[in-house]
């Protein structure tokens, strides 16, 4: 599956929190943002086929 760039705006404190969490778990911020998006789609778009 192809990937694209996406620009978002988030609260500064949320960014700091996710940066710290990602660093602690040796993962990228991108990894966690993608996981959150996939979970959102899974919960809110039940007819979505992967």
PDB file of N, CA, C and O in Angstrom:
ATOM      1  N   UNK A   1       0.850  -1.178   0.000  1.00  0.00           N
ATOM      2  CA  UNK A   1       0.000   0.000   0.000  1.00  0.00           C
ATOM      3  C   UNK A   1       0.896   1.241   0.000  1.00  0.00           C
ATOM      4  O   UNK A   1       1.865   1.315   0.755  1.00  0.00           O
ATOM      5  N   UNK A   2       0.571   2.189  -0.834  1.00  0.00           N
ATOM      6  CA  UNK A   2       1.335   3.425  -0.916  1.00  0.00           C
ATOM      7  C   UNK A   2       1.049   4.302   0.295  1.00  0.00           C
ATOM      8  O   UNK A   2      -0.039   4.261   0.869  1.00  0.00           O
ATOM      9  N   UNK A   3       2.028   5.081   0.666  1.00  0.00           N
ATOM     10  CA  UNK A   3       1.811   6.025   1.757  1.00  0.00           C
ATOM     11  C   UNK A   3       1.921   7.442   1.218  1.00  0.00           C
ATOM     12  O   UNK A   3       2.537   7.679   0.179  1.00  0.00           O
ATOM     13  N   UNK A   4       1.313   8.381   1.939  1.00  0.00           N
ATOM     14  CA  UNK A   4       1.331   9.790   1.553  1.00  0.00           C
ATOM     15  C   UNK A   4       1.723  10.620   2.762  1.00  0.00           C
ATOM     16  O   UNK A   4       1.666  10.147   3.897  1.00  0.00           O
ATOM     17  N   UNK A   5       2.116  11.843   2.515  1.00  0.00           N
ATOM     18  CA  UNK A   5       2.389  12.780   3.593  1.00  0.00           C
ATOM     19  C   UNK A   5       1.097  13.459   4.008  1.00  0.00           C
ATOM     20  O   UNK A   5       0.231  13.729   3.176  1.00  0.00           O
ATOM     21  N   UNK A   6       0.971  13.736   5.308  1.00  0.00           N
ATOM     22  CA  UNK A   6      -0.202  14.407   5.841  1.00  0.00           C
ATOM     23  C   UNK A   6       0.264  15.376   6.921  1.00  0.00           C
ATOM     24  O   UNK A   6       0.997  14.990   7.831  1.00  0.00           O
ATOM     25  N   UNK A   7      -0.149  16.601   6.824  1.00  0.00           N
ATOM     26  CA  UNK A   7       0.207  17.605   7.819  1.00  0.00           C
ATOM     27  C   UNK A   7      -0.982  17.801   8.744  1.00  0.00           C
ATOM     28  O   UNK A   7      -2.111  17.980   8.288  1.00  0.00           O
ATOM     29  N   UNK A   8      -0.720  17.764  10.055  1.00  0.00           N
ATOM     30  CA  UNK A   8      -1.782  17.971  11.039  1.00  0.00           C
ATOM     31  C   UNK A   8      -1.335  18.995  12.076  1.00  0.00           C
ATOM     32  O   UNK A   8      -0.147  19.287  12.211  1.00  0.00           O
ATOM     33  N   UNK A   9      -2.289  19.521  12.789  1.00  0.00           N
ATOM     34  CA  UNK A   9      -1.993  20.422  13.909  1.00  0.00           C
ATOM     35  C   UNK A   9      -2.488  19.738  15.178  1.00  0.00           C
ATOM     36  O   UNK A   9      -3.625  19.268  15.245  1.00  0.00           O
ATOM     37  N   UNK A  10      -1.624  19.690  16.175  1.00  0.00           N
ATOM     38  CA  UNK A  10      -2.012  19.124  17.468  1.00  0.00           C
ATOM     39  C   UNK A  10      -1.540  20.052  18.579  1.00  0.00           C
ATOM     40  O   UNK A  10      -0.678  20.907  18.377  1.00  0.00           O
ATOM     41  N   UNK A  11      -2.112  19.865  19.732  1.00  0.00           N
ATOM     42  CA  UNK A  11      -1.725  20.624  20.907  1.00  0.00           C
ATOM     43  C   UNK A  11      -0.251  20.378  21.226  1.00  0.00           C
ATOM     44  O   UNK A  11       0.230  19.250  21.119  1.00  0.00           O
ATOM     45  N   UNK A  12       0.454  21.416  21.610  1.00  0.00           N
ATOM     46  CA  UNK A  12       1.887  21.317  21.901  1.00  0.00           C
ATOM     47  C   UNK A  12       2.174  20.289  23.005  1.00  0.00           C
ATOM     48  O   UNK A  12       3.142  19.534  22.921  1.00  0.00           O
ATOM     49  N   UNK A  13       1.331  20.270  24.032  1.00  0.00           N
ATOM     50  CA  UNK A  13       1.546  19.310  25.116  1.00  0.00           C
ATOM     51  C   UNK A  13       1.319  17.878  24.651  1.00  0.00           C
ATOM     52  O   UNK A  13       2.014  16.966  25.099  1.00  0.00           O
ATOM     53  N   UNK A  14       0.350  17.667  23.755  1.00  0.00           N
ATOM     54  CA  UNK A  14       0.129  16.331  23.205  1.00  0.00           C
ATOM     55  C   UNK A  14       1.338  15.880  22.395  1.00  0.00           C
ATOM     56  O   UNK A  14       1.737  14.717  22.461  1.00  0.00           O
ATOM     57  N   UNK A  15       1.914  16.790  21.641  1.00  0.00           N
ATOM     58  CA  UNK A  15       3.107  16.460  20.845  1.00  0.00           C
ATOM     59  C   UNK A  15       4.259  16.053  21.755  1.00  0.00           C
ATOM     60  O   UNK A  15       4.942  15.064  21.489  1.00  0.00           O
ATOM     61  N   UNK A  16       4.473  16.799  22.811  1.00  0.00           N
ATOM     62  CA  UNK A  16       5.554  16.469  23.746  1.00  0.00           C
ATOM     63  C   UNK A  16       5.314  15.102  24.376  1.00  0.00           C
ATOM     64  O   UNK A  16       6.240  14.306  24.528  1.00  0.00           O
ATOM     65  N   UNK A  17       4.061  14.839  24.741  1.00  0.00           N
ATOM     66  CA  UNK A  17       3.725  13.561  25.366  1.00  0.00           C
ATOM     67  C   UNK A  17       3.994  12.402  24.423  1.00  0.00           C
ATOM     68  O   UNK A  17       4.606  11.410  24.819  1.00  0.00           O
ATOM     69  N   UNK A  18       3.542  12.515  23.178  1.00  0.00           N
ATOM     70  CA  UNK A  18       3.741  11.414  22.230  1.00  0.00           C
ATOM     71  C   UNK A  18       5.216  11.259  21.878  1.00  0.00           C
ATOM     72  O   UNK A  18       5.677  10.138  21.657  1.00  0.00           O
ATOM     73  N   UNK A  19       5.963  12.353  21.822  1.00  0.00           N
ATOM     74  CA  UNK A  19       7.404  12.261  21.571  1.00  0.00           C
ATOM     75  C   UNK A  19       8.096  11.481  22.687  1.00  0.00           C
ATOM     76  O   UNK A  19       8.914  10.599  22.423  1.00  0.00           O
ATOM     77  N   UNK A  20       7.765  11.807  23.918  1.00  0.00           N
ATOM     78  CA  UNK A  20       8.363  11.110  25.057  1.00  0.00           C
ATOM     79  C   UNK A  20       7.985   9.633  25.066  1.00  0.00           C
ATOM     80  O   UNK A  20       8.831   8.771  25.307  1.00  0.00           O
ATOM     81  N   UNK A  21       6.720   9.347  24.803  1.00  0.00           N
ATOM     82  CA  UNK A  21       6.239   7.978  24.782  1.00  0.00           C
ATOM     83  C   UNK A  21       6.932   7.178  23.675  1.00  0.00           C
ATOM     84  O   UNK A  21       7.368   6.047  23.893  1.00  0.00           O
ATOM     85  N   UNK A  22       7.027   7.775  22.497  1.00  0.00           N
ATOM     86  CA  UNK A  22       7.671   7.102  21.368  1.00  0.00           C
ATOM     87  C   UNK A  22       9.141   6.822  21.659  1.00  0.00           C
ATOM     88  O   UNK A  22       9.642   5.733  21.377  1.00  0.00           O
ATOM     89  N   UNK A  23       9.813   7.791  22.211  1.00  0.00           N
ATOM     90  CA  UNK A  23      11.241   7.619  22.528  1.00  0.00           C
ATOM     91  C   UNK A  23      11.425   6.516  23.571  1.00  0.00           C
ATOM     92  O   UNK A  23      12.309   5.670  23.441  1.00  0.00           O
ATOM     93  N   UNK A  24      10.588   6.535  24.596  1.00  0.00           N
ATOM     94  CA  UNK A  24      10.669   5.529  25.663  1.00  0.00           C
ATOM     95  C   UNK A  24      10.472   4.118  25.110  1.00  0.00           C
ATOM     96  O   UNK A  24      11.095   3.169  25.586  1.00  0.00           O
ATOM     97  N   UNK A  25       9.613   3.984  24.116  1.00  0.00           N
ATOM     98  CA  UNK A  25       9.284   2.671  23.554  1.00  0.00           C
ATOM     99  C   UNK A  25      10.045   2.362  22.265  1.00  0.00           C
ATOM    100  O   UNK A  25       9.749   1.382  21.582  1.00  0.00           O
ATOM    101  N   UNK A  26      11.025   3.203  21.939  1.00  0.00           N
ATOM    102  CA  UNK A  26      11.875   3.002  20.762  1.00  0.00           C
ATOM    103  C   UNK A  26      11.054   2.827  19.490  1.00  0.00           C
ATOM    104  O   UNK A  26      11.319   1.942  18.676  1.00  0.00           O
ATOM    105  N   UNK A  27      10.056   3.688  19.337  1.00  0.00           N
ATOM    106  CA  UNK A  27       9.201   3.709  18.148  1.00  0.00           C
ATOM    107  C   UNK A  27       9.150   5.136  17.641  1.00  0.00           C
ATOM    108  O   UNK A  27       9.539   6.068  18.345  1.00  0.00           O
ATOM    109  N   UNK A  28       8.670   5.305  16.421  1.00  0.00           N
ATOM    110  CA  UNK A  28       8.517   6.648  15.864  1.00  0.00           C
ATOM    111  C   UNK A  28       7.145   7.219  16.214  1.00  0.00           C
ATOM    112  O   UNK A  28       6.198   6.483  16.493  1.00  0.00           O
ATOM    113  N   UNK A  29       7.064   8.528  16.192  1.00  0.00           N
ATOM    114  CA  UNK A  29       5.774   9.186  16.369  1.00  0.00           C
ATOM    115  C   UNK A  29       4.840   8.727  15.253  1.00  0.00           C
ATOM    116  O   UNK A  29       3.660   8.471  15.489  1.00  0.00           O
ATOM    117  N   UNK A  30       5.367   8.626  14.058  1.00  0.00           N
ATOM    118  CA  UNK A  30       4.588   8.189  12.908  1.00  0.00           C
ATOM    119  C   UNK A  30       3.932   6.838  13.171  1.00  0.00           C
ATOM    120  O   UNK A  30       2.775   6.631  12.807  1.00  0.00           O
ATOM    121  N   UNK A  31       4.652   5.931  13.791  1.00  0.00           N
ATOM    122  CA  UNK A  31       4.102   4.605  14.104  1.00  0.00           C
ATOM    123  C   UNK A  31       2.847   4.740  14.958  1.00  0.00           C
ATOM    124  O   UNK A  31       1.820   4.135  14.650  1.00  0.00           O
ATOM    125  N   UNK A  32       2.922   5.525  16.022  1.00  0.00           N
ATOM    126  CA  UNK A  32       1.786   5.660  16.929  1.00  0.00           C
ATOM    127  C   UNK A  32       0.628   6.432  16.303  1.00  0.00           C
ATOM    128  O   UNK A  32      -0.532   6.116  16.566  1.00  0.00           O
ATOM    129  N   UNK A  33       0.917   7.425  15.491  1.00  0.00           N
ATOM    130  CA  UNK A  33      -0.153   8.156  14.811  1.00  0.00           C
ATOM    131  C   UNK A  33      -0.870   7.222  13.847  1.00  0.00           C
ATOM    132  O   UNK A  33      -2.100   7.228  13.781  1.00  0.00           O
ATOM    133  N   UNK A  34      -0.119   6.420  13.099  1.00  0.00           N
ATOM    134  CA  UNK A  34      -0.747   5.462  12.186  1.00  0.00           C
ATOM    135  C   UNK A  34      -1.580   4.433  12.940  1.00  0.00           C
ATOM    136  O   UNK A  34      -2.666   4.069  12.488  1.00  0.00           O
ATOM    137  N   UNK A  35      -1.093   3.964  14.074  1.00  0.00           N
ATOM    138  CA  UNK A  35      -1.849   3.011  14.884  1.00  0.00           C
ATOM    139  C   UNK A  35      -3.165   3.640  15.358  1.00  0.00           C
ATOM    140  O   UNK A  35      -4.210   2.991  15.341  1.00  0.00           O
ATOM    141  N   UNK A  36      -3.106   4.889  15.775  1.00  0.00           N
ATOM    142  CA  UNK A  36      -4.302   5.586  16.246  1.00  0.00           C
ATOM    143  C   UNK A  36      -5.315   5.764  15.117  1.00  0.00           C
ATOM    144  O   UNK A  36      -6.514   5.585  15.327  1.00  0.00           O
ATOM    145  N   UNK A  37      -4.843   6.113  13.933  1.00  0.00           N
ATOM    146  CA  UNK A  37      -5.739   6.278  12.792  1.00  0.00           C
ATOM    147  C   UNK A  37      -6.397   4.951  12.434  1.00  0.00           C
ATOM    148  O   UNK A  37      -7.602   4.902  12.190  1.00  0.00           O
ATOM    149  N   UNK A  38      -5.615   3.878  12.400  1.00  0.00           N
ATOM    150  CA  UNK A  38      -6.168   2.560  12.076  1.00  0.00           C
ATOM    151  C   UNK A  38      -7.213   2.134  13.107  1.00  0.00           C
ATOM    152  O   UNK A  38      -8.251   1.580  12.747  1.00  0.00           O
ATOM    153  N   UNK A  39      -6.943   2.389  14.374  1.00  0.00           N
ATOM    154  CA  UNK A  39      -7.897   2.038  15.430  1.00  0.00           C
ATOM    155  C   UNK A  39      -9.173   2.861  15.302  1.00  0.00           C
ATOM    156  O   UNK A  39     -10.273   2.340  15.486  1.00  0.00           O
ATOM    157  N   UNK A  40      -9.026   4.144  14.987  1.00  0.00           N
ATOM    158  CA  UNK A  40     -10.188   5.005  14.779  1.00  0.00           C
ATOM    159  C   UNK A  40     -11.058   4.472  13.645  1.00  0.00           C
ATOM    160  O   UNK A  40     -12.278   4.378  13.781  1.00  0.00           O
ATOM    161  N   UNK A  41     -10.429   4.126  12.538  1.00  0.00           N
ATOM    162  CA  UNK A  41     -11.171   3.593  11.393  1.00  0.00           C
ATOM    163  C   UNK A  41     -11.853   2.286  11.773  1.00  0.00           C
ATOM    164  O   UNK A  41     -13.019   2.074  11.443  1.00  0.00           O
ATOM    165  N   UNK A  42     -11.141   1.421  12.458  1.00  0.00           N
ATOM    166  CA  UNK A  42     -11.697   0.124  12.873  1.00  0.00           C
ATOM    167  C   UNK A  42     -12.945   0.303  13.745  1.00  0.00           C
ATOM    168  O   UNK A  42     -13.927  -0.422  13.585  1.00  0.00           O
ATOM    169  N   UNK A  43     -12.903   1.263  14.658  1.00  0.00           N
ATOM    170  CA  UNK A  43     -14.021   1.484  15.577  1.00  0.00           C
ATOM    171  C   UNK A  43     -15.170   2.275  14.964  1.00  0.00           C
ATOM    172  O   UNK A  43     -16.324   2.081  15.346  1.00  0.00           O
ATOM    173  N   UNK A  44     -14.873   3.159  14.023  1.00  0.00           N
ATOM    174  CA  UNK A  44     -15.875   4.094  13.531  1.00  0.00           C
ATOM    175  C   UNK A  44     -16.347   3.863  12.102  1.00  0.00           C
ATOM    176  O   UNK A  44     -17.328   4.465  11.666  1.00  0.00           O
ATOM    177  N   UNK A  45     -15.660   3.002  11.380  1.00  0.00           N
ATOM    178  CA  UNK A  45     -16.042   2.718  10.002  1.00  0.00           C
ATOM    179  C   UNK A  45     -16.112   1.200   9.844  1.00  0.00           C
ATOM    180  O   UNK A  45     -15.241   0.598   9.216  1.00  0.00           O
ATOM    181  N   UNK A  46     -17.163   0.575  10.422  1.00  0.00           N
ATOM    182  CA  UNK A  46     -17.221  -0.890  10.452  1.00  0.00           C
ATOM    183  C   UNK A  46     -17.290  -1.550   9.083  1.00  0.00           C
ATOM    184  O   UNK A  46     -16.903  -2.711   8.951  1.00  0.00           O
ATOM    185  N   UNK A  47     -17.768  -0.850   8.060  1.00  0.00           N
ATOM    186  CA  UNK A  47     -17.862  -1.440   6.732  1.00  0.00           C
ATOM    187  C   UNK A  47     -16.577  -1.292   5.931  1.00  0.00           C
ATOM    188  O   UNK A  47     -16.492  -1.766   4.798  1.00  0.00           O
ATOM    189  N   UNK A  48     -15.583  -0.640   6.509  1.00  0.00           N
ATOM    190  CA  UNK A  48     -14.312  -0.416   5.818  1.00  0.00           C
ATOM    191  C   UNK A  48     -13.577  -1.733   5.652  1.00  0.00           C
ATOM    192  O   UNK A  48     -13.307  -2.429   6.631  1.00  0.00           O
ATOM    193  N   UNK A  49     -13.251  -2.078   4.405  1.00  0.00           N
ATOM    194  CA  UNK A  49     -12.465  -3.281   4.129  1.00  0.00           C
ATOM    195  C   UNK A  49     -11.001  -2.889   4.039  1.00  0.00           C
ATOM    196  O   UNK A  49     -10.660  -1.860   3.455  1.00  0.00           O
ATOM    197  N   UNK A  50     -10.144  -3.705   4.612  1.00  0.00           N
ATOM    198  CA  UNK A  50      -8.710  -3.413   4.581  1.00  0.00           C
ATOM    199  C   UNK A  50      -8.063  -3.968   3.357  1.00  0.00           C
ATOM    200  O   UNK A  50      -6.856  -3.812   3.172  1.00  0.00           O
TER     201      UNK A  50
END
